[in-house]
Structures are given as C-alpha cells and as structure tokens.
Amino acid sequence: MDAQHERGAGPPRWWRHGPPWWDRRGDEDRPRWPWRSTALITAFVFIGSNFAAHAQEGERAALDPFARALLLVTGAALLWRRRHPVAVVFCTAATTLVYLGAGYPYGPVFLAVAVACFSALVAGHRRAAWAAMATLWAGHVLVAHWLFRWLPPSGDDAAPWGQEIVIATWVVAIVALSELVRTRREQWARDRAERAEAAKRRADEERLRMARELHDVLAHSISVINVQAGVGLALLDSDPEQARAALTTIKDQSKEALGEVRQVLDTLRTPGDAPRTPAPGLDRLPELVEQAASAGLTVEVEGKPPRLSPGTDLAAFRIVQEALTNVVRHSGSRHARVLLARDGRTLRLRVDDDGPATGADAGGGGNGLAGMRERAAALGGTIEAGPRADGGFRVLAALPIDVARTKEEDR
C-alpha cells in the first residue's frame, strides 16, 4: 500500500492540489488549512442569512434546522478549498442550489460559492469553476421560472428575468476577477523563476571568471618557477651565485602568485565588497617582461596601450600573460614580440615567437587558449591563435576599448 501511495494512487493530482505556485506552507507540500477565513465567512453567511430572513419574511421560507445545516455545510466546505478546489466549488454550488430550491431567503450564501470559485480558478481549474458556476445559474433559472410551482414557499411567483441578468452579471464579474488574479500570480511565478535563473547564471559566470583568474595567475607563476627551479638545479654545484639568483626569483614569483591568489579568493568570499588592491592591467606590462626575462625569455614590446576600461585592461593583461607563459612552456624560442596597436575603438594585441614547438600540445589546444577566447568573447572581442607560416606561433586579439559605450551603441 505504501508503494501505491508513493506512486500517487488514489484521486488524481489535479483533484487534490493546485499548481506549484499555490500556497503550500503546511507539512511537506500540503497547503495550510484556512481556518480563520473559513470561520469568518461561515459566521458572516449565518448572520447575513438571519437578517435576510427577517427582511424577506412572508416572501421566502423561514430558516429551519435544514436551512442552517445547508449554510453550515456550504461554509465549512471552504476549509478544503486549497486541498480539493474542484470538489469544494461543486459542493458549494450544489448546496446553494438546494438552499435556493427549498425557498429559503436570498442572502450572503452566494459569498461561499464566490470564494470557492475564486479558489478553483486561481488554482488553475478553470473548466471546473466555469462548469460549477454555469450549473448553479442554470439551476437557479429552472427553479425560479419553472420548478417554483412545486417548490416552497407555496404561492410563490416566477422571479423577474432582470434578476437573472443581475445574477449572471455577478457570476461573470467573479469569474473575471478570479481569472485576473490567476494570470497575475502565474506572471509573478514566471518572474520569480526568471530572476532565480538569472541569479544562477550570474553565479555560474562569476565562478567561471574566478576559475579563469586562478588559472591565469597560477599557470604563469608556476611556469616561471619551474624554469627557475631547473636553472637552480643545473647550476647548484657549478655556479652557486646563479643558482641563488634563480631561487630568489622563485621566492619573489611565488610570493606574488600567493598575493594574487589571495586577492581572487577574497573577492570570491566577499563578492559584494570592493577588492583591496586594483586589478592588474597593461600598466604592469614592464613587470611581466621582467618576469619573462627571469625565465630566460626576452620580450620586445612595441606600441603603448590606450586608456582602457578596467575589464578590457585586465583581459588584455591576462591574454599577454598567458601568451608569454605558453611561449615559455611550449616554444623552443627564447625571444617573443608583443605589439599593441589601436584601430578605431579596438585594441589589437599580437604576441609572436619564432618557435619551434617543444611539445605535442604546442598548437594551442590547452585550457590557456580556451580561457583567452572566453575573456575576449565576454567583452565582445575575438582571439586568433595558431602557427605562423614562417614558423613559430602567433596570438592575435581584438578587444573593444570602451565596452560600456559599445554595448549602448548596439542597443
């Protein structure tokens, strides 16, 4: 039996529950019981019906125990309107129709039907709500214009058709209001889902950016450290001073790498706070050249960078850093050239080495080039990387100088 309940045996789901955005703050996924509102509506129906009975005395039948039982059932049924909206709307319509057919006074008994209809429509059961209201109105027409001859009170006349038009107008108004609320709630649910999806997408993009930063920092620093460690081991016995210089370079490079990693991790831990130190940019290009020189790579720089937005400045620096790191790791050349040029509102970066490649992955299929392409694409730029016709390898990047202005013009 437990397995059957887990598979949803019993009444179909649409009979028991509303859509996912319906209020389900009770145990597990069950909605709360609307005790207070049901008690208030039931009390209002009882009190209002008593006043209506006094006002319509002699015209309609007096309230007897059966009438009060019908009013109680009609009001109490609203307690299940969130869990069984379809059953409740048909139950209230049926008890109200029996109440009217018995000749009891008109009054606020229609309020319970309106609330039940509203709950069913907002829960997404449009056809059931419309069918229940249409059944109630059609039944009232039969009672008021045909069956009244055989139903109490005796000597009653047919109701005027204008009264039916008023009732039909109220039915349409209740249904229209319920449809409006249902539509608004569905729109709010879609908006919440879209906001949640956008927040998740921003979080994923931020994690990707952090991972890219860590990769660029560590790849460059570890490459320099690896080269210097090899130099230190080779010269440890024959040239202790040169080995000491290599170890000093390793110490300085590791210290700088730790500082940059700490900055990235601080930003990851407190994304709402401003970074304590400015992000690196092309103004640190001379420092990058010195680090490459300590790894045995001579770098020539041509041109001066224009004034860039912070995002473009960081991306340009990381692209040059990654390109030089690839030269150190994968190229037999100890000489590289960096060219900076402005073409309209585009910054063009070119990093060349003369090769030859020293590894099978020298063609650029690693994560470094993928990271460079992601950085450029995030700014609306491009990256081209591949072997040169005369040997060696070339990385060519085109980045927009003012990203904000470019996006505004695209709009």
N, C-alpha and C positions, 0 to 999 in steps of 0.2 A: 504493500500500500504506500509506503514511504516513497518508493521509486516512482510510483504513479503521480504522487503529489509533486515530486521534483520535476517531472516532465510536464506538469501543468494540467493534470487530469481534472475533470470536473467542468464547471461552466467556462466558456471561452473567455480569454483575457479581456476582450473588448467589453464584455458584460460587467466585469468587476472593476476595471481601472480606467482612468483617463490616459491621456498621452504623457510622455516622460516629463514635460514641464509642469504637470499638475502638482499641487501641493502634496508632498509625501514626507512629512516630517515626523511620522509616527515610527513604531518599531519596524525595523528593516525598511521595506519600500512601501509600507501601508500608510495611507493618509491619516491625519488626525481626525478624531471624532468631533464634529461641530456641535458640541453640547450647548454652548451659550446661545449661539444664533438660533438653533432649533427651539430651545426653550422660549426665547423671546418671540419668535414667530408664532409658536403654538399659543402662547399666552395672548398675543395680540389678536389672533384669529378667534379665540374663545371670547375675549372681551368685546371685540368688534361685532361678533355674531349676536351676542346678547343685546347690544344696543340696536342692531338691525332688526332683531325680533320684536323689540318694543316699538320701533318706528314703523314696522310693516304688520303690526298686529291686526288681524282680520283679513289681511290680503294674502298672507302666506301661513303655512302651518307653523305652530309653535314648536320651539326647541324641546325635544323629549330626550330620554336617555339614548335612543338610537342615533339621533342627530348629534348629540355630544360625542358619542363613540366614533361617528364618522369624522368629526372635526379632530378628535384626538389621533385617530389613525392617520389622517391626512397630514397633520403637523408632525407627528412622531416619525413618519416615513422619511422626512427630510434629514434625519440623523444619519441615514445611509446614502445620502446624495453624492458623496465623494467616492464611496467604495462601489456603489451599484447605481450609477446615474440613470441608466436606461430603465431599470426596474422601478426606480423611485418616480421618474416622470410619468410612467404609465400608471403606477399605483395612485398617485395624487390625482391624475386626470380621471381615473375610474371612480375613486371615492367621491370626488367633487361632482361627477355626473350623477352618481346615485343620490347625493345630497340634494342636488337641484331637482332630480326626478321625483323625489319624495315631497317636493313642495316646500322645503324649508326656506327661510328668508335669504335673499341675496345679501352678501356681505364680504368680509375680507378673506373668505375661503379661497378666492382666486389668487391671493398672495402666495399661498403654498405652492400652487401649480406654477406660478410665475418663477418662483425661486427654483423649483425642480427643473423647469425648462431651461432656465439660465445655467444651472449646473451641468446639465446634459450637453448643451451646446458648447459651453466653454471647455468641457472635457473632450470635445471632438465628435460627439454622437449627434450629428446634425439631422440625419434622417429620422432617428428615433424621436427627437424633440419635436420636429415638424409633424410627424405622424401622430404623436400624442396630443398635440395642440389641435390638429385638424380633427381628430376623433372627438375631443371634448366639444369643439364648436359645433360639429355636425350633430352630435348627440343632443346638445342644447337646443338646436334648431328643431329636431324631431320632438323633443319634449315640449317646447314652448308653442309649437304650431300644429302638432298632430296628436301626440300622446297625452296632452294635458286633459283631454276629456275623460280619460280613465285613471288619471293620477291625482293624488291630493295636491292642493285642497279642492274640495268639491265646489262646483260653480265657478271655477276659475275660467278666465277668458284667455284667448291667444295673446301672446306678447306682441307688441308692435315691432315691425321689421326695422324701424330705426334703431331699436335696442340691439338687434343683431349686428347692425352695421357698427355700432359703437363697440360691441364686444369684439368683433373681428378686427377693428382698428387697434384695440388694446393688445390683442394677440400678436398682430403684425409688429407693433411697436416693441413688445417684449422680445420677440424673436430677433428683430433687427438690432436691438441693443445688445443682446447676447452674442450675436454674430460679430458685432463690432469689438466687443471685449475679447472674444476668442481670437480674432485676427490680430489685435494689438498684442495679446500675450504670445502668440506664435512669433510675431515680429520681434518682441523682446527676447524670446528664447533664441531666435536666429542671431540676433545682435550679440547676445552673451556668448554663443558658440563661436561667432566670428572673432570676438575680442579674445576669447581664450585661445583660439587657433593662431591669431596674430601674436599673442604673447609667447606662445610656444615656439613660433617661428623665429621671433626675435631672440629668444633664449638659445635656440639652436645656432643661429647666426653668430651670437656672442661667443658661444663655446667654440665654434669653428675659428673665429678670429683669435681667441686666446690660444688655441692649439697651433694656429699658424705662427703666432708671435713666438711661442716657445720653441717651435721647430726652427725658425729662422735664427733665434738667438743661440740656441744650443748647437745647431749644425755648424755655424760659422766658428764659434768659440772652440768647439771640440776639434774641428779640423785644424785650427791653428795650434792647439795644444798637442794634437797628435804629431804634427810635423816637428814641432819644437822638441817633443819627447824623443823622437827619432834622432834628431840632431844631437841632443844631450847624451843619449846612449852611445852614439857613434864617436863622440869626442870626449867622453868622460875620462879616458886614460891619456889620449894624445894631446888634448887641448882643454885642460880643466877650466880655463877662463871662458872659453867659448861655450862650454857646457853650462857653466854658471849663468851666462847670459841667456841661454835657452831656458834654463829653469826659472830665471827671473821673468822671462816673457810668459811662461806657463802660469806663474803665480799671478801676474797682472791680468792676464786674459781670463783666468778662472774667477778672479775677484770681480772683474767687470761683468762676466756672464752671470755670476750669482746675483749681482745688483740688479741686472735687467730681469732675471727670472723672478726675483723678489717683487719688483715693480709690477710685473704681469700678474703674479699671484695676489698681490694686494688689491689690484683692480678687480680680480675675479671674486675675492672675498667680499669686497665692499663696492659693488658696481655703481652705487649712487654717489660715491664720493669722487672728488676730483683727484687725479693722480698727483703724487707728491713731487715727482720730477717730470719735466716735459718729455714728450715722446721724441725719439731720435729723428733726425731729418738730414737732408743733404748738407747742412752746415757741419755735420760730423764726418763728411767725406774724407778730409785730410787724416783724421784719426783712423778711418777704415783703411786708408792707404798705408799708414804706418803699421797697422796690424798685419796687413798682407805682406809688407816688407819683412816683418819679423818671421814670417813663414816662408821666406825665400822668394816671394813673388813681387816683381817690380810692376807698378801700376802707373800708367800715364793718364792724366785727366785733362781733357780739352773742353773748354766752354765753362760757363758759370750758370748755375741754376737760377731761374727767375723766382719771383716771390710766389710761393705755393700755399694752398690751404693745408691745414695740419694733416688731413687724411692723405692727400696726394704726396706731401713731403715724406711722411712715414713710409708709404708704399714705395716711393722712388728709392729711399734709402735701403729698404729691405730687399728690393729687387737687385740693386747693385751689390749688396752684401751677399746675397745668395749666388749671384753670378760669379763673383770672385771666389766664393767658397767652392763652387763647382770647378773652377779653374785649378784651385789648389788640390782638390781631391782627384780630379779625373783627367787633367791635362798634363802632358809632359813639358809644356811650355812654362817658362818662369817669367813670362812677360805678358801683361794684359793692358788693354787700352779702354778707357771709359770716355765716351763722348756725350756731352749734354748740349742740347740744342732746343730752341723754341721755334715752333711752327704755328703761328697764329695763337690760338688758345690751347695748344697741345705741347706738352713736354715730351721730347723724344730722347730716350736713353739707349745707348748702344755700348755693349761690352763685348770685346773681341779678344781672343787668344789665338796663338799660331799653332797650337797642337804639338804633337799628335795626342790622341786619346790614350790613356794608360789602362783603361778598364773596359769591360764589355758594356757597361751601362753609361758610357760617356756620351751616348747620343741624346740623353736628356729625358729618359723615361721615369725618373725618380719622383719622389714627393716634392723635391725642391722646385722643379719647374711647374708642377701642378699648383703649388702654393703661390708662385708668382702669377700664374694665369688667374687664379682666384682673386688675388689682390687687384689686379688690373681690371678684371671683369666687374668687381664690386664698385669701382669708380667710373665704369663706362669706358675703360681703356682696353688695349689689346697687348698681347705678348706674342712675339715670333721668336722661336729658338730652333737652331739646327746647325748642322755642319756647313762650313763655308766651302765654296768651290775650290779655293786655293789652299785648303787645309785649315785646321783649327775649328773653332766653334764661335757662334755669334748669338747673342741675346739682344733683341730689339724690342723696346717697349714704347708705347704711345699712351700717355696719360693726360687727361684734361687738367688744365692748370687751375681752373675755378670750378669745382664740382657743383657747388650750390647754384651758380649762375647758369651752368649748362642744363641742370635739371629744370630750372624755371623756364628757360627758353624752349625746352622740349614740351612743356605743358602748353 
